[in-house]
């Protein structure tokens, strides 16, 4: 559930207590309108990085309008899901009953339902998002395939399974990993997959840059693998896509700058939030390019 928009200074550790989980839910409830402005319109709204194949010519953001940049961001966010689908073999692993854990406004849930016929339980800890997700699902004609569930990812209902797979798109960094994998082991069928797209740390400075802007510090792939192994999962896929996601930060920063330059109706508070966002996106892009953070796709199987 990575928010790639305006954010003030967050706590520096993973969110584990119920109070902290509630804070994150309230945070995303409060910023829904800003997320829709940057990543909308719906119904498939994503707020995660985009995938930019090296074979494609990038948008010239210097001459582009805010709307044009937003359009490019949206195309490449969908591209990230299509790339993930290819890596994870979605046609047979993500076409049954799946959990979309940390679903945000449901863009990924709708994607799996529409593109692969999945029956999706969209898990969110932001109460305001549940009716939005289900409304978008009805708008897309998949209202019977997408159900929103407001709960803590570490306390997924045990009587709801078994599921064929769980997907977490830039959301697992907020979870207590050992507890989450232990819970998933109880709600997935044997042989089920946990598919994770996430930002991973490769050096302390990269982790600090990420944590200065988001609500949690990224972990390493090894941290995930160890937590998963303890719960009975095996890491079977690990694909690095850092270089193909680097252009997202340039586009995200360019969109923010374009709005600051062109929108005279912004309040002083909104303008300050956007300036914070601009600086953070520029810093994250620098760290991405320097190798301080890694964007990866992991898949684990329950043995």
DODO-114931 format. One record per residue (C-alpha): residue in three letters; z, y, x. Coordinates in steps of 0.2 Angstrom, whole numbers, padded with zeros to 4 digits, always signed. Layout:
ALAZYX/...
This chain:
UNK+0000+0000+0000/UNK-0004+0012+0014/UNK-0005+0030+0007/UNK-0018+0039+0018/UNK-0014+0056+0010/UNK-0001+0069+0012/UNK+0016+0063+0017/UNK+0032+0071+0024/UNK+0042+0063+0038/UNK+0047+0045+0033/UNK+0061+0034+0038/UNK+0058+0024+0054/UNK+0062+0006+0049/UNK+0055-0007+0037/UNK+0061-0005+0020/UNK+0073-0019+0015/UNK+0086-0013+0004/UNK+0084-0011-0015/UNK+0087+0008-0014/UNK+0074+0010+0000/UNK+0062-0001-0011/UNK+0065+0011-0026/UNK+0062+0026-0015/UNK+0045+0019-0010/UNK+0041+0016-0028/UNK+0046+0033-0034/UNK+0036+0041-0019/UNK+0020+0033-0025/UNK+0023+0037-0043/UNK+0025+0055-0038/UNK+0009+0056-0028/UNK-0002+0047-0040/UNK-0012+0063-0045/UNK-0015+0067-0026/UNK-0021+0049-0023/UNK-0033+0050-0037/UNK-0040+0066-0031/UNK-0044+0060-0014/UNK-0049+0042-0018/UNK-0054+0043-0036/UNK-0062+0043-0048/UNK-0058+0026-0055/UNK-0058+0013-0060/UNK-0058+0005-0043/UNK-0047+0016-0033/UNK-0042+0011-0015/UNK-0030+0019-0003/UNK-0033+0010+0013/UNK-0045+0012+0028/UNK-0064+0009+0027/UNK-0075-0003+0036/UNK-0090+0005+0045/UNK-0102-0008+0053/UNK-0109-0002+0069/UNK-0127-0005+0062/UNK-0124+0010+0050/UNK-0127+0028+0053/UNK-0111+0037+0051/UNK-0110+0052+0039/UNK-0112+0069+0048/UNK-0095+0076+0042/UNK-0097+0093+0050/UNK-0110+0098+0037/UNK-0104+0087+0022/UNK-0094+0093+0007/UNK-0078+0087+0002/UNK-0086+0077-0012/UNK-0099+0069+0000/UNK-0085+0064+0012/UNK-0075+0056-0002/UNK-0090+0047-0008/UNK-0092+0040+0009/UNK-0074+0035+0011/UNK-0075+0026-0006/UNK-0091+0016-0001/UNK-0083+0010+0015/UNK-0066+0006+0007/UNK-0076-0006-0004/UNK-0085-0012+0012/UNK-0068-0016+0019/UNK-0064-0028+0004/UNK-0082-0036+0006/UNK-0079-0039+0024/UNK-0062-0046+0020/UNK-0070-0057+0007/UNK-0082-0064+0020/UNK-0068-0068+0033/UNK-0057-0076+0020/UNK-0070-0086+0011/UNK-0066-0078-0006/UNK-0079-0087-0016/UNK-0067-0103-0015/UNK-0050-0096-0009/UNK-0049-0080-0020/UNK-0057-0085-0036/UNK-0042-0094-0044/UNK-0025-0087-0048/UNK-0020-0074-0035/UNK-0007-0062-0031/UNK-0012-0045-0026/UNK+0005-0039-0018/UNK+0007-0020-0016/UNK-0008-0017-0027/UNK-0008+0002-0028/UNK-0019+0008-0042/UNK-0027-0009-0043/UNK-0043-0006-0034/UNK-0042-0023-0025/UNK-0036-0032-0040/UNK-0051-0026-0050/UNK-0062-0031-0035/UNK-0056-0049-0034/UNK-0057-0051-0053/UNK-0074-0043-0055/UNK-0083-0050-0039/UNK-0075-0067-0039/UNK-0069-0071-0056/UNK-0050-0071-0050/UNK-0036-0071-0062/UNK-0025-0058-0053/UNK-0007-0054-0054/UNK-0006-0036-0047/UNK+0011-0033-0040/UNK+0018-0016-0038/UNK+0035-0008-0036/UNK+0029+0009-0043/UNK+0032+0008-0062/UNK+0020+0022-0066/UNK+0006+0012-0058/UNK+0007-0003-0070/UNK-0001+0004-0085/UNK-0014+0013-0074/UNK-0019-0004-0067/UNK-0020-0012-0083/UNK-0030+0002-0091/UNK-0043+0002-0077/UNK-0044-0017-0079/UNK-0048-0015-0098/UNK-0061-0001-0093/UNK-0069-0013-0081/UNK-0070-0027-0094/UNK-0057-0038-0085/UNK-0042-0034-0095/UNK-0039-0053-0098/UNK-0040-0056-0079/UNK-0028-0043-0072/UNK-0010-0042-0076/UNK+0002-0029-0068/UNK+0019-0035-0063/UNK+0032-0022-0057/UNK+0044-0031-0045/UNK+0050-0032-0027/UNK+0038-0042-0016/UNK+0053-0052-0009/UNK+0058-0057-0027/UNK+0042-0063-0035/UNK+0046-0073-0050/UNK+0047-0092-0046/UNK+0042-0097-0064/UNK+0025-0088-0062/UNK+0016-0100-0050/UNK+0009-0109-0043/UNK-0004-0097-0036/UNK-0019-0101-0026/UNK-0017-0087-0014/UNK-0009-0070-0010/UNK-0018-0055-0004/UNK-0009-0040+0004/UNK-0021-0025+0009/UNK-0011-0013+0020/UNK+0005-0017+0010/UNK+0014-0030+0020/UNK+0021-0018+0033/UNK+0033-0013+0020/UNK+0040-0030+0017/UNK+0054-0040+0025/UNK+0042-0053+0032/UNK+0054-0068+0033/UNK+0059-0066+0015/UNK+0042-0062+0009/UNK+0034-0078+0017/UNK+0049-0088+0011/UNK+0046-0082-0007/UNK+0027-0085-0005/UNK+0030-0103+0000/UNK+0039-0106-0016/UNK+0025-0098-0027/UNK+0009-0104-0019/UNK+0002-0121-0020/UNK+0001-0133-0005/UNK-0014-0127+0005/UNK-0014-0110-0003/UNK-0018-0095+0008/UNK-0009-0078+0012/UNK-0023-0066+0016/UNK-0017-0050+0025/UNK-0026-0034+0031/UNK-0014-0023+0040/UNK-0011-0011+0055/UNK-0002-0020+0069/UNK+0006-0012+0084/UNK+0000-0015+0102/UNK+0011-0003+0111/UNK+0027+0008+0107/UNK+0018+0024+0106/UNK+0006+0018+0093/UNK+0020+0012+0082/UNK+0029+0028+0083/UNK+0013+0038+0078/UNK+0011+0027+0063/UNK+0029+0028+0058/UNK+0030+0047+0059/UNK+0018+0048+0045/UNK+0021+0032+0035/UNK+0037+0024+0028/UNK+0037+0010+0040/UNK+0034+0004+0058/UNK+0020-0008+0061/UNK+0024-0025+0068/UNK+0014-0036+0080/UNK+0003-0051+0075/UNK+0016-0062+0083/UNK+0030-0055+0072/UNK+0020-0061+0057/UNK+0015-0078+0064/UNK+0033-0082+0068/UNK+0039-0077+0051/UNK+0026-0087+0043/UNK+0029-0102+0053/UNK+0047-0102+0049/UNK+0042-0103+0030/UNK+0029-0117+0033/UNK+0013-0107+0035/UNK+0001-0108+0049/UNK-0010-0094+0056/UNK-0028-0100+0054/UNK-0038-0084+0055/UNK-0036-0068+0065/UNK-0050-0055+0066/UNK-0049-0039+0074/UNK-0058-0024+0066/UNK-0051-0009+0075/UNK-0067-0002+0081/UNK-0076-0004+0064/UNK-0062+0006+0055/UNK-0060+0020+0068/UNK-0072+0032+0058/UNK-0061+0032+0043/UNK-0049+0044+0052/UNK-0063+0056+0056/UNK-0069+0056+0038/UNK-0051+0057+0031/UNK-0047+0072+0042/UNK-0064+0080+0038/UNK-0061+0078+0019/UNK-0044+0086+0021/UNK-0051+0101+0031/UNK-0065+0103+0018/UNK-0052+0104+0004/UNK-0042+0117+0014/UNK-0057+0127+0017/UNK-0065+0127+0000/UNK-0051+0126-0013/UNK-0043+0143-0016/UNK-0032+0136-0030/UNK-0021+0126-0019/UNK-0002+0130-0020/UNK+0007+0134-0005/UNK+0016+0117-0006/UNK-0001+0108-0008/UNK-0008+0118+0007/UNK+0006+0113+0018/UNK+0005+0095+0013/UNK-0013+0095+0017/UNK-0010+0103+0034/UNK+0002+0089+0038/UNK-0011+0076+0032/UNK-0024+0084+0043/UNK-0013+0083+0059/UNK-0008+0065+0055/UNK-0025+0059+0052/UNK-0031+0067+0069/UNK-0016+0059+0078/UNK-0020+0042+0071/UNK-0038+0043+0075/UNK-0034+0047+0093/UNK-0021+0032+0094/UNK-0034+0020+0086/UNK-0047+0025+0099/UNK-0034+0023+0113/UNK-0030+0006+0108/UNK-0012+0010+0102/UNK-0014+0002+0085/UNK-0024-0013+0079/UNK-0032-0016+0062/UNK-0033-0035+0059/UNK-0037-0048+0046/UNK-0025-0063+0046/UNK-0025-0078+0035/UNK-0011-0091+0034/UNK-0011-0108+0025/UNK+0004-0116+0017/UNK+0006-0133+0025/
